[in-house]
Amino acid sequence: MGMEHAEVHVIGGGLGGLAAAALVARAGRRVVVHEQRGRLGGRATTDDRQGFRFNQGPHALYVGGEASAVLRDLGVALRGVKPPVRGVRMLRGGELHIAPGGVASLLRTRLLGSRDKFDLARLLTTLPRARAAEFADLTVSEWVDQCTDRPRVGALLQAIIRLATYTNAPNDLSAEVAIHQLQLALGEGVLYLDGGWQYLVDALADVVVGAGGRICPSDAAHEVPDGRAVIVAVGSPAQAAAVTGHPYPVGIATEASVLDLALDRPPVNPFVIGVDEPLYLSDHGRAAGMCPDGRASVSVAHYLAPGDVPDRDRIRAFAQRSEIVADRVLDERYLHRMTTVSSIATASTGGLAGRAAVRVPDRPGVFVVGDWVGDRGHLADAVLASARTAASAAVTHVSQTGSVR
């Protein structure tokens, strides 16, 4: 298939672009993917360092989320392991505590007082039934203040929200997002994918090609190509604006600083959440193919608030307080500043309903995909949910306007 005969052009070969292209190709339409970086995957790539595989920061797939549903529809098997339930620790004031993940651990932990424990138990009982959309106009901070007047419970809730949303912007992020992510976490939970997120990239690319689509690495598309339909999946609102010409608001991006550690043995504490500082540690090497047998690969993330300055020594100190012994570290990789969400759904814009639509205004047949697009999902769930909507709209548009001959 020559590019001039493509019915749908997809700009961007990350997860969103590949998923959209796969859905278009599976619908029987001719599609070509343009990716200028020469490597597919975007923020979903996985790097190999002497047998230790590291994602672009700690990645987890929500089993009950939008992304999992799209991937299953495309025939992409989801293989991986869930993070540990037992042995989770929370770090406060430099001291490790048992995380209250169930009745037994809630009773045993010294992280909370007796009244705090009762309040947390009440919250965990009511949270699954909460209607997240009803809290779209509240910030995370406002919602937490409504939920509890116990400072320790509020701090713990904020820590879990940072982890579930990959976001440290409690005065901006819509509580709708936080509640929905907590419900997913408390429901079917998350998977650390075998082989890392590169597995998803490769699997989606195989679906595209297997269904007759074409992928063009190193092929730059800086403006909308001449085609029946175009799907723009280039990352941030600013990047989409540069391609489409539509002035998307930049919004609030959130970032993290990450230290990946290759260890000579599994850590004593495989999962540690900071309560009074926005850091967390997890053993992502638990998934198959992520490190040599008997070894471990641990990611330590500092979720940056707007205006925060990354501090590698602070991350290393958190790892040490989590009982990572320095002489057990075989190698490390530092990501000084990486984007976790291109533009968060804020309370001031009405939560998920206030995000950009998939259809580009005043550009018939042009659609956008990203973690800042559409009214469903957060993180990869938003990316693949918008990819599904964009692919369906592109196929419909091509059907209505006729095919390229």
C-alpha positions as CSV (number, residue, x, y, z in Angstrom):
1,M,0.0,0.0,0.0
2,G,1.5,3.3,-1.1
3,M,1.1,6.3,1.3
4,E,-0.9,8.1,-1.4
5,H,-3.5,5.4,-1.3
6,A,-4.0,5.5,2.5
7,E,-7.5,6.4,3.7
8,V,-6.5,7.2,7.2
9,H,-3.2,8.8,8.3
10,V,-2.0,8.5,11.9
11,I,0.6,10.9,13.1
12,G,2.5,9.5,16.1
13,G,3.6,5.9,16.8
14,G,3.0,5.8,20.5
15,L,0.5,3.6,22.2
16,G,-2.4,5.9,21.2
17,G,-1.4,6.2,17.5
18,L,-0.7,2.4,17.2
19,A,-4.0,1.5,18.9
20,A,-5.9,3.9,16.7
21,A,-4.2,2.5,13.6
22,A,-4.9,-1.1,14.7
23,L,-8.6,-0.4,15.2
24,V,-8.8,1.4,11.8
25,A,-7.0,-1.5,10.0
26,R,-9.1,-4.1,11.7
27,A,-12.2,-2.2,10.4
28,G,-10.9,-2.8,6.9
29,R,-9.6,0.7,6.1
30,R,-6.1,1.5,4.7
31,V,-4.0,3.2,7.3
32,V,-0.5,4.5,7.5
33,V,1.4,5.5,10.7
34,H,3.9,8.3,10.6
35,E,6.5,8.3,13.4
36,Q,9.4,10.7,13.2
37,R,11.6,9.4,16.1
38,G,12.6,6.2,14.3
39,R,11.4,4.2,17.3
40,L,7.8,3.3,18.1
41,G,6.3,3.6,21.6
42,G,6.8,7.1,22.9
43,R,6.6,7.0,26.7
44,A,5.8,3.3,26.5
45,T,9.2,2.1,25.4
46,T,11.4,-0.2,27.5
47,D,15.2,0.0,27.7
48,D,17.5,-2.9,28.3
49,R,20.6,-2.4,30.4
50,Q,22.7,-5.6,30.7
51,G,19.6,-7.8,31.1
52,F,17.7,-5.4,33.3
53,R,14.7,-3.9,31.6
54,F,13.4,-0.4,32.6
55,N,10.2,1.3,31.5
56,Q,10.1,5.1,31.1
57,G,9.3,5.4,34.8
58,P,7.2,3.0,36.8
59,H,4.3,1.8,34.7
60,A,1.2,-0.2,35.7
61,L,-1.8,-1.2,33.7
62,Y,-5.2,-0.9,35.4
63,V,-6.9,-4.3,34.8
64,G,-10.4,-2.9,34.9
65,G,-9.6,0.3,32.9
66,E,-10.2,1.5,29.4
67,A,-6.8,0.5,28.1
68,S,-7.2,-3.1,29.1
69,A,-10.6,-3.3,27.3
70,V,-9.2,-1.9,24.1
71,L,-6.2,-4.2,24.2
72,R,-8.4,-7.2,24.8
73,D,-10.6,-6.2,21.9
74,L,-7.5,-6.1,19.7
75,G,-6.4,-9.6,20.8
76,V,-3.4,-8.3,22.8
77,A,-2.9,-10.7,25.7
78,L,-2.3,-9.1,29.0
79,R,0.5,-11.0,30.8
80,G,2.0,-9.8,34.0
81,V,2.0,-9.9,37.8
82,K,0.1,-7.8,40.4
83,P,2.2,-5.8,42.9
84,P,2.4,-7.4,46.4
85,V,-0.5,-7.0,48.8
86,R,1.3,-8.2,51.8
87,G,4.5,-6.5,52.9
88,V,3.6,-3.1,51.6
89,R,5.1,-0.3,53.7
90,M,4.4,3.4,54.2
91,L,7.2,5.8,55.1
92,R,6.5,8.7,57.5
93,G,9.0,10.7,59.4
94,G,11.8,8.4,58.3
95,E,10.1,5.3,59.9
96,L,8.6,2.4,58.0
97,H,5.0,1.3,58.9
98,I,2.7,-1.5,57.8
99,A,0.4,-0.2,55.2
100,P,-3.3,-0.6,56.1
101,G,-4.3,-2.7,53.1
102,G,-6.9,-5.0,54.9
103,V,-8.5,-5.6,58.2
104,A,-5.5,-7.4,59.8
105,S,-2.9,-4.8,58.6
106,L,-5.3,-1.9,59.6
107,L,-5.5,-3.3,63.1
108,R,-1.7,-3.9,63.4
109,T,-0.3,-0.7,61.8
110,R,1.1,2.0,64.1
111,L,0.8,4.5,61.2
112,L,-2.7,5.5,62.5
113,G,-4.4,6.0,65.8
114,S,-7.6,4.1,66.8
115,R,-9.9,6.9,65.7
116,D,-7.9,7.3,62.5
117,K,-8.4,3.6,61.7
118,F,-12.1,3.8,62.2
119,D,-12.3,6.8,59.9
120,L,-10.2,5.1,57.2
121,A,-12.3,2.0,57.4
122,R,-15.4,4.1,56.9
123,L,-13.9,5.7,53.8
124,L,-12.8,2.5,52.3
125,T,-16.3,1.1,52.7
126,T,-18.0,4.0,51.0
127,L,-15.5,4.7,48.3
128,P,-16.4,1.9,45.8
129,R,-20.0,3.3,45.7
130,A,-19.0,6.9,45.2
131,R,-20.2,8.6,41.9
132,A,-16.9,10.1,40.8
133,A,-18.5,12.5,38.3
134,E,-20.4,14.2,41.1
135,F,-17.1,15.5,42.4
136,A,-15.7,16.8,39.1
137,D,-15.7,20.4,40.2
138,L,-13.8,19.7,43.5
139,T,-10.0,19.6,43.7
140,V,-8.4,16.6,45.4
141,S,-7.5,18.8,48.4
142,E,-11.1,20.0,48.7
143,W,-12.5,16.4,48.4
144,V,-10.0,15.0,51.0
145,D,-11.0,17.8,53.4
146,Q,-14.7,16.8,52.9
147,C,-13.9,13.1,53.5
148,T,-12.0,13.4,56.8
149,D,-11.0,15.8,59.5
150,R,-8.2,13.4,60.7
151,P,-4.8,14.8,59.5
152,R,-3.2,11.4,59.3
153,V,-6.0,9.9,57.3
154,G,-5.9,12.9,55.0
155,A,-2.2,12.6,54.4
156,L,-2.5,8.8,53.8
157,L,-5.3,9.4,51.3
158,Q,-3.3,12.1,49.5
159,A,-0.3,9.7,49.3
160,I,-2.5,6.9,47.7
161,I,-4.0,9.4,45.2
162,R,-0.5,10.5,44.1
163,L,0.3,6.9,43.5
164,A,-2.9,6.1,41.7
165,T,-2.9,9.2,39.5
166,Y,0.9,9.7,39.0
167,T,0.1,13.3,39.8
168,N,1.2,15.6,42.6
169,A,-1.2,18.6,42.0
170,P,-3.9,18.3,44.7
171,N,-5.0,21.9,44.4
172,D,-5.7,21.5,40.7
173,L,-6.5,17.9,39.8
174,S,-10.2,17.1,39.7
175,A,-11.4,14.8,42.5
176,E,-13.3,12.9,39.8
177,V,-10.0,11.5,38.5
178,A,-8.7,10.6,41.9
179,I,-11.9,8.8,42.9
180,H,-12.1,6.8,39.7
181,Q,-8.4,5.8,39.9
182,L,-8.9,4.7,43.6
183,Q,-11.9,2.6,42.6
184,L,-9.9,0.9,39.9
185,A,-7.0,0.2,42.3
186,L,-9.4,-1.2,44.9
187,G,-11.2,-3.2,42.3
188,E,-9.2,-5.4,39.9
189,G,-6.0,-3.6,40.7
190,V,-3.0,-3.3,38.3
191,L,-0.5,-5.4,36.4
192,Y,3.2,-5.0,36.0
193,L,3.5,-6.3,32.4
194,D,5.9,-9.1,31.5
195,G,8.6,-7.8,29.3
196,G,7.7,-4.2,30.2
197,W,5.4,-1.9,28.2
198,Q,7.5,-2.4,25.1
199,Y,5.5,-5.6,24.8
200,L,2.3,-3.5,24.2
201,V,4.1,-1.4,21.6
202,D,5.4,-4.4,19.7
203,A,2.0,-6.2,20.0
204,L,0.0,-3.3,18.7
205,A,2.5,-2.8,15.8
206,D,2.0,-6.4,14.9
207,V,-1.8,-5.9,14.8
208,V,-1.4,-2.9,12.5
209,V,0.8,-4.7,10.0
210,G,-1.1,-7.9,10.3
211,A,-4.3,-6.1,9.4
212,G,-2.8,-4.5,6.3
213,G,-1.6,-1.2,7.8
214,R,1.7,0.4,7.2
215,I,4.2,1.9,9.7
216,C,6.7,4.5,8.6
217,P,9.4,5.1,11.2
218,S,11.6,8.2,10.7
219,D,8.7,9.7,8.6
220,A,8.0,13.2,10.0
221,A,4.6,14.7,9.5
222,H,4.6,18.2,10.9
223,E,1.2,19.1,9.5
224,V,-2.0,17.4,8.6
225,P,-1.4,15.2,5.5
226,D,-3.8,15.2,2.6
227,G,-6.0,12.3,3.4
228,R,-9.6,11.3,3.9
229,A,-9.1,11.2,7.7
230,V,-6.2,12.1,9.9
231,I,-5.6,11.0,13.6
232,V,-3.1,13.1,15.4
233,A,-1.5,11.3,18.4
234,V,1.6,13.3,19.1
235,G,1.6,13.8,22.8
236,S,0.9,17.1,24.4
237,P,-1.8,19.8,23.6
238,A,1.0,22.1,22.4
239,Q,2.3,19.4,20.0
240,A,-1.2,18.7,18.7
241,A,-1.8,22.5,18.2
242,A,1.4,22.7,16.2
243,V,0.2,19.9,13.8
244,T,-3.6,20.7,13.6
245,G,-3.5,24.5,13.8
246,H,-6.1,24.4,16.5
247,P,-5.1,26.5,19.6
248,Y,-5.4,23.9,22.3
249,P,-4.9,25.3,25.9
250,V,-1.6,24.0,27.2
251,G,-3.1,23.0,30.6
252,I,-1.2,21.7,33.6
253,A,1.3,18.9,32.9
254,T,2.6,16.7,35.7
255,E,6.1,15.2,35.9
256,A,8.2,12.8,37.9
257,S,11.8,12.3,38.5
258,V,12.8,8.6,38.6
259,L,15.7,6.5,39.8
260,D,15.8,2.9,38.4
261,L,18.0,0.5,40.4
262,A,19.4,-2.9,39.3
263,L,19.8,-5.0,42.4
264,D,21.7,-8.2,43.1
265,R,18.7,-9.6,45.0
266,P,15.1,-8.8,45.6
267,P,14.6,-5.9,48.1
268,V,13.5,-6.4,51.7
269,N,10.6,-4.1,51.1
270,P,9.2,-4.5,47.6
271,F,6.6,-1.7,47.8
272,V,7.0,1.6,49.8
273,I,4.8,4.6,49.7
274,G,5.9,8.0,51.1
275,V,3.2,9.6,53.3
276,D,4.9,12.9,54.2
277,E,6.9,13.2,51.0
278,P,5.7,12.4,47.4
279,L,7.9,9.4,46.6
280,Y,7.3,5.7,46.2
281,L,9.3,2.6,45.5
282,S,8.3,-0.6,43.8
283,D,10.0,-3.8,42.6
284,H,8.9,-3.9,38.9
285,G,11.3,-6.8,38.3
286,R,8.7,-9.1,39.7
287,A,7.2,-9.3,36.2
288,A,8.7,-12.0,33.8
289,G,11.6,-10.9,31.6
290,M,12.4,-7.7,33.5
291,C,15.7,-8.8,35.1
292,P,18.0,-11.9,35.4
293,D,16.9,-14.7,37.7
294,G,17.6,-13.9,41.4
295,R,18.0,-10.2,40.7
296,A,15.6,-7.3,41.0
297,S,14.8,-4.0,39.2
298,V,13.3,-1.3,41.4
299,S,11.9,2.0,40.4
300,V,11.9,5.0,42.8
301,A,9.7,7.9,41.7
302,H,9.4,11.4,43.0
303,Y,6.1,12.9,41.9
304,L,6.9,16.5,41.2
305,A,4.5,19.3,42.2
306,P,4.3,22.3,39.9
307,G,7.5,24.3,40.4
308,D,9.4,21.4,42.1
309,V,13.1,20.9,41.3
310,P,14.2,17.3,40.7
311,D,16.6,16.1,43.4
312,R,18.4,12.8,42.7
313,D,19.9,12.7,46.2
314,R,16.4,12.9,47.7
315,I,15.3,9.9,45.7
316,R,18.4,8.0,46.7
317,A,17.8,8.8,50.4
318,F,14.2,7.6,50.1
319,A,15.6,4.3,48.7
320,Q,18.0,4.0,51.6
321,R,15.2,4.6,54.2
322,S,13.3,1.9,52.4
323,E,16.2,-0.4,53.2
324,I,17.8,-0.5,49.8
325,V,21.5,-1.1,50.7
326,A,23.9,0.8,48.5
327,D,26.3,-2.1,48.0
328,R,23.5,-4.2,46.5
329,V,23.0,-1.8,43.6
330,L,24.6,-3.1,40.4
331,D,23.5,-0.3,38.1
332,E,21.2,2.7,38.1
333,R,19.4,4.9,35.6
334,Y,18.2,8.4,36.4
335,L,15.4,10.2,34.5
336,H,15.7,13.8,35.7
337,R,12.3,15.0,34.6
338,M,9.7,13.0,32.7
339,T,6.0,13.8,31.9
340,T,3.5,11.6,33.6
341,V,0.3,13.4,32.3
342,S,0.4,15.8,29.4
343,S,-2.4,17.9,30.7
344,I,-4.5,16.9,33.8
345,A,-8.2,17.1,34.1
346,T,-8.7,20.0,36.5
347,A,-11.6,20.9,38.8
348,S,-11.6,24.4,37.4
349,T,-12.5,23.0,33.9
350,G,-15.1,20.5,35.1
351,G,-13.0,17.3,35.4
352,L,-13.0,14.8,32.6
353,A,-15.9,16.4,30.8
354,G,-13.8,19.6,30.4
355,R,-11.1,17.8,28.4
356,A,-10.6,18.4,24.7
357,A,-12.9,16.5,22.3
358,V,-11.5,13.9,19.9
359,R,-12.9,15.8,16.9
360,V,-10.7,18.9,16.0
361,P,-13.0,22.0,15.7
362,D,-13.3,23.3,12.2
363,R,-11.2,20.5,10.7
364,P,-13.6,17.8,9.3
365,G,-11.9,14.4,9.3
366,V,-9.2,15.4,11.7
367,F,-9.1,13.8,15.2
368,V,-6.8,13.9,18.2
369,V,-5.7,11.3,20.7
370,G,-3.9,11.6,24.0
371,D,-4.0,11.5,27.8
372,W,-5.6,14.9,27.7
373,V,-8.4,14.0,25.3
374,G,-12.0,12.7,25.8
375,D,-14.1,12.2,28.8
376,R,-13.0,8.7,29.8
377,G,-10.0,7.5,31.7
378,H,-6.7,8.8,33.0
379,L,-3.1,8.0,32.0
380,A,-3.0,5.1,29.4
381,D,-6.7,4.6,29.9
382,A,-7.4,8.1,28.5
383,V,-4.9,7.5,25.6
384,L,-6.6,4.2,24.4
385,A,-10.1,5.4,25.1
386,S,-9.5,8.4,22.9
387,A,-7.8,6.2,20.3
388,R,-10.9,4.0,20.2
389,T,-13.2,7.0,19.7
390,A,-10.9,8.6,17.1
391,A,-10.6,5.4,15.1
392,S,-14.4,4.9,15.0
393,A,-14.9,8.5,14.0
394,A,-12.2,8.2,11.3
395,V,-13.7,5.0,9.8
396,T,-17.2,6.6,9.8
397,H,-15.8,9.8,8.1
398,V,-14.1,7.7,5.4
399,S,-17.3,5.7,4.8
400,Q,-19.3,8.9,4.4
401,T,-16.8,10.7,2.1
402,G,-15.8,7.8,-0.1
403,S,-12.5,5.9,-0.5
404,V,-9.3,6.9,-2.1
405,R,-8.9,5.1,-5.5
